[in-house]
Amino acid sequence: MIRDIEPLAHAVAQLDSADPAERLTAVHAIAALTEEHVGEGREAVLDHLRAYLRRPPGPTSDQPARDAAARYLNGP
């Protein structure tokens, strides 16, 4: 279970930002949150990164954020 939903909700909202740097920050914030959670809570946080990668790219460059999310999910 996710203990404090507020940081995750904020980071997920940032994934919809028009600013590519803000989206990249959101990916890193979500990745950091996975380190704080175990079990089902960790999987729930990771689901947001997976969902982000499944979305079609936005009107501005998503590639840096998508690359960071993929690296986190797939390892170095």
N, C-alpha and C positions, 0 to 999 in steps of 0.2 A: 504494500500500500504506500502511496505517496504521502509523506508526512505533511509537507507544506506545499500546497498547490500554486501559491502565488508566483514564485520564481519561474515555474514551468509555464504557467499561463502567460506571463510577460514574454518569455522567450518564444513561445509558439506564436504569439501575436506579432513579434518582430519578424518572423519568417514571411509575413505578408507585406513587409515594408517595400516601398519602391526603391529604397537605398540599398545597393548591393553590400555595402560595408555593414549595415545593420543586420542584414540577413546572415552574413558570415559570423557576426557577433552572436546571433541567436543560436547558430549551429554549435559554436564553442560553449555557450552557456548550457545548452541541452546536454552536450557531451559531458560537461563537468557535473551536471546533476545526476548523470548515471552513476558516477563514482560515489555518490551519497546514498544510493538506494541499492537494495539487494532483492533478489527474487522477482515477484510479480511487479513491484514498484519499478525496478530497473527496466523490466520488459516494457512497461507502460511508457516510460520515458523514451526508450529506444524506438517505440512505435511511432513517435512523432518525427524522428529523423527518417525512418523508413517511408512514412507518408509523404514527407517533403520531397524525397527523391522520386517518388512515383508521380508527383504532380508534373504537368507540362511546364517547361521553362517560362518565366515571366517575360514582360516586355523589355526589361533591362537585364544585363548580364547576371545570370545565376551561377555561372560556372565555378567561381571560387568557393561559394558556399556549398554547392553540390559536391565539389571535389573533397572539401573538408568533411562533409557528412559521410561520403563514401569511404574515405580513409578511416574514419572513426569506426564505421560499421564493419569494414573488411580487414582492418589492421594495416600496419605500415606497408 
